[in-house]
Each structure stands twice: as C-alpha cells, then as structure tokens.
C-alpha cells in the first residue's frame, strides 16, 4: 500500500520528453503541453490566460468550439470560467455600426407601421359608420327619406356662410350616428391654421377621430391618428390622403350632381366632381391623390381592399 502511494506521487512529478516538447502530467489523463493543458488531444485550459484563450477562439471559432464540444469539464479544468471580453474600440465600432443601420432602417419601419395603422383604422371606420347607418335605417327608415339630415347653412350680414353657430351641427350626429357608435369624447377645434374652418371632432376608442364638414355636413373627415391639430397645421395640399381621409354621406338629394357617385350609397370615399375616369383618381389636378390635394386618395385605398398600394404617392 505504501509502495502504491509512493509510486503515485512520483508519477505526478514525472517530467518526460516526447517529440521534442516538454510534457508534465497534471492528472492521470491530462498533460501540460507548452502553455496549454491538454486532455485527450482537446484544449481544456490555457496557461496564456484570458488573452491567449480568446485570441485562439477568435482566430478560428469553428475549430475551437468543434474541438471543445465533447470535452469533459471539471471544477479544475473547465474553461467556462474564462470569459472573453471586448475591447473598448470593438464596442464603440459595434455601437457605431448599429447606429448607422438604425438610422437607415428606422424611417422605413415607422412608415410601414403607420401604413398598417391607416389600413386597419380606415377599414374599421368604414365598417363601423356604415353599420351605424344601417341601424339608424332600421329605426328611422331608408336613408333616402332622411329629409332633416342636412343642416341649413346660416349666413352673415355679407351673405357669407357663418360657422359661428356650430352647436347646431351636433343635431344629425346625435340623432343618426351617436346612438350606434362608441364615441369617447368630442371637442370643437378652431383657429388651428389660417383659413381653416372650425369643426367639431368626435374621438373613437381606438385613438382615431372624425368630424363633419360644416357645410351641410355632407363630407365626413377621418383622422387615423390622434394628432389632429398637428395634422391641420400642415400645408393643405399635404393633409388629405396622409393624416386625414375624406368620406361623403349623401342620403338624399339626387340633384346634387357633384356627388352623384356618392348618392344614397351609405358612407363612401368622397368623389366630389369625379369624372368617372379611374386614372383621374391620381391625376386630377384638383382632387387627385398624386397631382391634386389628395381628396381621391381614400377611394384609391378602398379599391385596393383597404390596403395602401405600392405606388401610393403620399407619406404618413
């Protein structure tokens, strides 16, 4: 027994040469080969320290991890305790690259998000409003019999349309729409931009809003985002089809020829003065989505299944 212990101690201290390299036995199946600890031809500990360990991993990571995958770890030899760190320069370069990529991709991501919001909320508003009209018809009769729907314009002493008595424009909303809509609140917006008429805005639960044109409440303006005042402060030619969308509801009055495509058809995208030519939805210099003020943009989106076409000319 004493002889076996003695032989074991001698074995641990044995130093031998093999192929010109100094090998020192650490455990029965491990030897020190130069500056690394080897077990069954697999590197298990690097006496060069963290730097040498990391450099070897970086220089050939595939080979490094392939050789280490089937290694038996122990409390004494596991290289899991060695953590590779990045230099400050490497961190700064990486952060710089991330910043450049983010700067290039964020505008596109934001636009794509806004497109999805516009598509979803436009389709929902169209459905909700027409459902409200159908429910009102069940109570008041067909829409073409709603003779009291239009509000009569009032005029000032110079015979200009007066919008100061805006309270009366709640009448048709309270009667035909409000009972069938989930309106979260309302407010009157005035003096937001030069030349802009006052309007009563009704907010919906999803953050969108709508208002009625104060000229006989024929047109319904939809705002997909809850930033109405900011929207209205933009240049007029950039508003429609971008942060606001125009619908029309013409229940009666077949003689209103400028809205002949909207007559008695529920709420539809406004087609004021449209000539029936599909190309003019883009090219009309007055209402065209591309060459005009954007009044026909809503119809273009509707015709595409409430999806923004790839050639849509306006940003959100």
C-alpha positions in Angstrom: 0.0 0.0 0.0 2.8 2.4 0.9 4.6 1.5 -2.2 1.5 2.4 -4.4 1.2 5.8 -2.8 4.8 6.4 -3.3 4.6 5.5 -7.0 1.6 7.8 -7.4 3.5 10.7 -6.0 6.4 10.0 -8.2 4.0 9.8 -11.2 2.6 13.2 -10.6 6.1 14.8 -10.6 7.3 12.9 -13.6 8.6 15.1 -16.4 9.4 13.4 -19.8 10.1 14.5 -23.3 8.1 13.4 -26.3 8.6 14.7 -29.8 10.8 17.5 -28.5 8.0 19.0 -26.3 8.0 19.2 -22.5 5.1 17.3 -21.1 4.1 17.4 -17.4 1.4 15.1 -16.1 -1.3 17.0 -14.2 -3.8 14.2 -13.7 -3.8 10.7 -15.0 -5.3 11.7 -18.3 -4.1 15.3 -18.6 -0.7 16.8 -19.5 0.7 20.3 -19.9 1.9 20.8 -23.4 3.8 24.0 -23.7 1.5 26.7 -22.4 -1.8 24.8 -22.6 -3.4 21.9 -20.7 -4.5 19.0 -23.0 -6.9 16.2 -22.3 -7.4 13.5 -25.0 -5.9 16.0 -27.5 -8.5 18.7 -26.6 -7.5 22.0 -25.1 -9.1 22.3 -21.6 -7.1 25.1 -20.0 -4.9 27.8 -21.5 -2.0 29.0 -19.3 -1.6 32.0 -21.6 -4.5 33.4 -19.7 -7.7 35.1 -21.0 -5.9 36.9 -23.8 -4.5 33.7 -25.4 -7.7 31.8 -24.8 -9.8 34.5 -26.5 -7.4 35.1 -29.4 -7.4 31.3 -30.2 -11.2 31.4 -30.2 -11.4 34.5 -32.4 -8.8 33.3 -34.9 -10.7 30.0 -35.6 -14.0 29.9 -33.7 -15.4 27.0 -35.7 -12.5 24.8 -35.0 -12.2 26.0 -31.4 -15.8 25.1 -30.5 -15.8 21.9 -32.5 -12.8 20.6 -30.6 -14.3 21.7 -27.3 -17.9 20.4 -27.8 -17.3 16.9 -26.4 -14.8 17.8 -23.7 -15.4 16.6 -20.1 -15.5 19.6 -17.7 -14.3 19.5 -14.1 -14.1 22.1 -11.3 -10.4 22.3 -12.0 -10.2 22.5 -15.8 -13.4 23.9 -17.2 -12.8 26.8 -19.5 -16.3 28.0 -18.9 -14.9 30.1 -16.1 -12.9 32.1 -18.6 -14.9 34.9 -20.2 -13.8 36.7 -23.3 -14.2 40.5 -23.2 -14.3 43.0 -26.0 -12.0 46.0 -26.1 -13.4 49.5 -25.9 -12.6 50.1 -29.5 -14.5 47.0 -30.6 -17.6 48.0 -28.5 -17.5 51.6 -30.0 -17.2 50.3 -33.5 -20.1 47.9 -33.0 -22.3 50.6 -31.5 -21.5 52.9 -34.4 -22.5 50.2 -36.9 -25.7 49.6 -35.0 -26.4 53.3 -35.0 -25.9 53.7 -38.8 -28.1 50.7 -39.5 -30.8 52.0 -37.2 -30.7 55.5 -38.8 -31.1 53.9 -42.3 -33.9 51.5 -41.3 -36.0 53.4 -38.7 -37.8 55.7 -41.2 -38.9 52.7 -43.3 -40.0 50.9 -40.2 -42.0 53.9 -39.0 -43.7 54.4 -42.4 -44.6 50.7 -42.5 -46.1 50.9 -39.1 -48.1 53.9 -40.0 -49.3 52.3 -43.2 -50.6 49.3 -41.2 -52.4 51.7 -38.7 -54.0 53.6 -41.6 -55.1 50.5 -43.4 -56.6 48.9 -40.2 -58.4 52.0 -39.0 -59.7 53.1 -42.3 -61.3 49.7 -42.9 -62.7 49.7 -39.4 -64.1 53.2 -39.6 -65.8 52.4 -42.9 -67.4 49.3 -41.5 -68.5 50.9 -38.2 -70.0 54.0 -39.8 -72.0 52.0 -42.4 -73.2 49.7 -39.6 -74.4 52.7 -37.7 -76.3 53.9 -40.8 -77.9 50.6 -41.3 -79.0 50.5 -37.6 -80.4 54.1 -38.0 -82.3 53.0 -41.1 -83.9 50.2 -39.1 -85.3 52.8 -36.7 -85.8 55.9 -39.0 -86.5 54.2 -42.3 -84.4 54.2 -45.5 -81.7 56.8 -45.7 -83.2 58.5 -48.8 -86.1 59.6 -46.6 -83.9 61.4 -44.0 -85.1 64.9 -45.2 -83.8 66.5 -42.0 -80.3 65.2 -42.3 -78.7 68.2 -43.9 -78.1 71.3 -41.7 -79.1 74.5 -43.4 -76.2 76.9 -43.8 -76.6 80.3 -42.0 -75.2 83.5 -43.5 -73.7 86.6 -42.0 -74.6 90.2 -43.0 -72.3 90.0 -46.0 -74.0 86.8 -47.2 -71.1 84.6 -46.4 -71.6 81.3 -44.8 -71.4 81.7 -41.0 -69.9 78.9 -38.9 -70.1 80.6 -35.6 -73.3 78.8 -34.6 -71.5 75.4 -34.6 -73.6 73.9 -31.9 -76.4 73.0 -34.3 -74.1 70.7 -36.2 -74.4 68.2 -33.4 -78.1 67.6 -34.3 -77.6 65.0 -37.0 -74.8 63.3 -35.2 -76.8 62.9 -32.0 -79.8 61.6 -33.9 -78.4 59.3 -36.6 -74.9 58.3 -35.5 -74.1 58.7 -31.8 -76.6 56.0 -30.5 -74.8 53.4 -32.6 -71.2 54.5 -32.1 -68.8 54.3 -29.2 -67.7 57.9 -29.0 -65.1 58.5 -26.4 -65.4 62.3 -26.4 -65.6 65.4 -28.6 -64.2 68.9 -28.9 -64.5 71.9 -31.2 -61.3 72.9 -32.9 -60.8 76.5 -34.0 -58.0 78.7 -35.3 -55.6 75.9 -35.7 -54.4 77.1 -39.1 -55.1 80.2 -41.2 -58.2 79.9 -43.3 -59.3 76.7 -41.6 -63.0 76.4 -40.7 -63.9 75.4 -37.2 -65.0 71.8 -36.8 -66.5 69.5 -34.2 -64.3 66.4 -33.7 -65.5 63.1 -32.3 -63.0 60.7 -30.8 -63.3 57.0 -31.0 -61.9 54.4 -28.6 -59.0 53.2 -30.8 -57.5 56.7 -30.9 -58.9 57.8 -34.2 -61.4 60.6 -34.7 -63.8 62.0 -37.3 -65.6 65.3 -38.0 -68.3 66.6 -40.3 -67.8 69.2 -42.9 -69.7 72.2 -41.5 -71.2 72.9 -45.0 -74.4 70.9 -44.8 -72.4 68.1 -43.2 -72.0 66.2 -46.5 -68.4 65.1 -46.0 -67.0 63.1 -43.1 -63.4 63.7 -42.3 -61.5 60.7 -40.7 -58.3 61.1 -38.7 -56.5 57.8 -38.2 -54.0 59.3 -35.7 -54.8 61.3 -32.6 -52.7 64.3 -33.6 -55.4 66.3 -35.3 -54.1 69.8 -34.6 -50.7 68.9 -35.8 -52.2 67.5 -38.9 -54.3 70.5 -39.7 -51.3 72.8 -39.3 -49.5 71.2 -42.2 -49.9 72.6 -45.7 -53.3 71.9 -47.1 -52.1 70.0 -50.1 -50.2 67.6 -47.9 -53.1 66.8 -45.5 -55.6 64.7 -47.4 -54.5 61.1 -48.0 -51.8 61.4 -45.4 -53.2 62.3 -41.9 -56.8 62.8 -42.9 -59.2 61.0 -45.3 -62.4 62.2 -46.8 -65.7 60.3 -47.0 -69.1 61.5 -48.0 -72.6 60.6 -46.9 -75.3 61.9 -49.3 -78.6 60.2 -48.1 -80.9 62.4 -50.1 -80.7 65.0 -52.9 -80.2 63.2 -56.2 -79.9 66.7 -57.7 -76.6 67.2 -56.0 -74.7 66.3 -59.2 -71.2 66.9 -57.9 -71.7 64.0 -55.5 -73.6 61.7 -58.0 -71.3 58.8 -57.2 -72.0 59.0 -53.5 -75.8 59.5 -53.6 -77.8 57.2 -51.4 -75.0 54.7 -51.0 -74.1 54.8 -47.4 -70.8 56.4 -46.4 -68.3 56.1 -49.2 -65.0 57.8 -50.1 -65.8 61.3 -51.2 -65.9 61.6 -55.0 -66.8 65.2 -55.3 -66.7 66.3 -59.0 -65.2 63.0 -60.1 -65.5 62.4 -63.9 -65.7 58.6 -63.6 -62.3 58.0 -65.1 -60.1 55.8 -62.9 -56.9 57.4 -64.0 -58.1 60.8 -62.7 -58.2 59.4 -59.2 -54.5 60.0 -59.3 -54.1 62.7 -62.0 -56.9 65.1 -61.4 -55.3 68.4 -60.6 -57.9 69.4 -58.1 -58.7 66.3 -56.1 -56.2 63.7 -57.5 -54.2 61.7 -55.0 -50.9 62.4 -56.8 -51.5 65.7 -58.8 -54.2 67.3 -56.7 -54.9 67.9 -53.0 -55.4 64.2 -52.2 -59.2 64.2 -52.0 -59.5 60.9 -54.0 -56.8 59.0 -52.0 -59.4 57.4 -49.9 -61.1 55.8 -52.9 -57.8 54.5 -54.2 -57.2 52.7 -51.0 -60.7 51.3 -50.9 -60.4 49.9 -54.4 -57.2 48.1 -53.3 -59.1 46.3 -50.5 -58.2 48.9 -47.9 -54.5 48.3 -48.5 -52.0 51.0 -49.4 -50.9 50.5 -53.0 -47.2 50.2 -53.7 -47.3 53.3 -55.9 -49.2 55.3 -53.3 -47.7 58.8 -53.7 -48.1 60.2 -50.1 -46.4 59.6 -46.8 -47.9 59.3 -43.4 
